[in-house]
Amino acid sequence: MIFIDSSFFIAVINRKDQWHEKAGEILPIIENEEKITSDLTLSESVTLVGNLFGGKTGLKLFNYILDNYEVRYVDKDLTFDAMDIFLKYDGTLSFADSVSVKVMKDLKLERIVSFDSDFDKVEGIIRIH
């Protein structure tokens, strides 16, 4: 199983994104893997894609993620655990990214598909980019 970050979803859809071509190269590599993301990542992705390309494109991404990815939903415990990670990195890792890290740690996942270099700070995480 591999965690997928919003930067990847956005790069796949946005042809003007600096990582669009690289995202296209990664897609076939992860095609047959079980993929997971969080509801905060889903929110970030749908919001940005909706702002760039309109609500219907945001809805298409929303449905695509729900149909093809496991989505981990944030509850009270995950929220507080993610805040501990956020504080550990003194705010240099976003709260949404801190949730991603906590989900990965809980599931003992080492790999994340992301173009966000902030994940490089986190020991035990291998960023595919």
C-alpha positions in Angstrom: 0.0 0.0 0.0 1.2 3.5 -0.8 0.0 6.9 0.4 -0.9 9.5 -2.3 -0.5 13.2 -1.6 -2.5 16.1 -3.1 0.5 17.4 -5.0 0.3 14.2 -7.1 -3.4 14.5 -7.9 -3.0 18.1 -8.9 0.0 17.4 -11.0 -1.8 14.7 -12.9 -4.7 16.9 -13.8 -3.0 20.3 -14.3 -1.0 20.2 -17.6 0.6 23.5 -16.6 1.9 22.0 -13.3 5.7 21.7 -13.2 5.3 18.1 -12.2 2.7 17.1 -14.7 5.0 15.1 -16.9 6.7 13.3 -14.0 3.2 12.5 -12.5 2.4 10.8 -15.9 5.5 8.7 -15.6 4.6 7.6 -12.0 1.0 6.6 -12.8 1.8 3.3 -14.5 4.3 2.5 -11.7 1.7 2.7 -9.0 -1.2 1.4 -11.1 -1.5 -2.0 -9.5 -0.8 -0.9 -5.9 -3.3 -0.4 -3.2 -3.5 3.3 -2.6 -4.6 5.3 0.4 -5.1 9.0 1.1 -6.8 11.1 3.8 -9.9 13.1 3.7 -7.8 16.2 4.3 -5.7 15.4 1.2 -9.0 14.8 -0.7 -10.2 18.2 0.4 -7.0 20.0 -0.6 -7.0 18.3 -4.0 -10.7 18.8 -4.9 -10.5 22.4 -3.7 -7.5 23.4 -5.8 -8.7 21.5 -8.8 -12.1 23.1 -8.5 -10.5 26.5 -8.2 -8.3 25.9 -11.3 -10.8 24.1 -13.6 -14.3 24.4 -12.1 -16.5 22.5 -9.8 -17.3 19.7 -12.3 -13.7 18.8 -12.7 -13.4 18.9 -8.9 -16.3 16.5 -8.7 -14.7 14.2 -11.2 -11.5 14.1 -9.0 -13.6 13.6 -5.9 -15.4 10.6 -7.4 -12.2 9.2 -8.9 -10.5 9.2 -5.5 -13.5 7.7 -3.7 -13.8 5.0 -6.3 -10.1 4.0 -6.5 -8.4 4.9 -3.2 -8.9 4.0 0.4 -9.7 7.2 2.2 -8.7 7.5 5.9 -11.1 9.9 7.7 -9.8 12.1 10.5 -11.3 11.5 13.9 -10.5 13.1 17.3 -7.6 10.8 18.1 -6.0 11.2 14.7 -6.4 15.0 15.0 -4.5 15.2 18.3 -1.9 12.7 17.2 -1.3 14.7 14.0 -1.0 17.9 16.1 1.9 16.2 18.0 3.6 15.6 14.6 2.9 19.2 13.6 4.5 20.5 16.7 7.5 18.1 16.4 8.3 19.8 13.0 7.5 23.2 14.5 4.9 24.0 11.9 7.2 23.4 8.9 5.1 20.4 8.0 1.5 21.4 7.3 -1.3 20.0 9.5 -2.7 18.1 6.5 0.8 16.6 5.9 1.1 15.8 9.6 -2.2 13.8 9.3 -0.7 12.0 6.2 2.4 11.1 8.2 0.3 9.8 11.1 -1.8 7.7 8.8 1.4 6.3 7.3 2.9 5.5 10.7 -0.2 3.8 11.9 -0.3 1.6 8.8 3.5 1.1 8.8 3.7 2.6 5.3 7.1 3.9 4.1 6.2 5.2 0.6 4.4 8.4 -0.4 3.8 9.7 -3.9 4.3 13.4 -3.5 6.1 16.4 -5.0 6.1 18.1 -1.6 9.7 18.0 -0.4 8.5 18.7 3.2 8.0 14.9 3.5 11.8 14.5 3.1 12.2 15.7 6.7 10.3 12.8 8.1 12.5 9.8 9.0 11.2 6.5 7.7 9.3 8.0 4.7 10.4 7.4 1.1 9.0 10.0 -1.2 8.4 8.9 -4.8 8.6 11.9 -7.1 
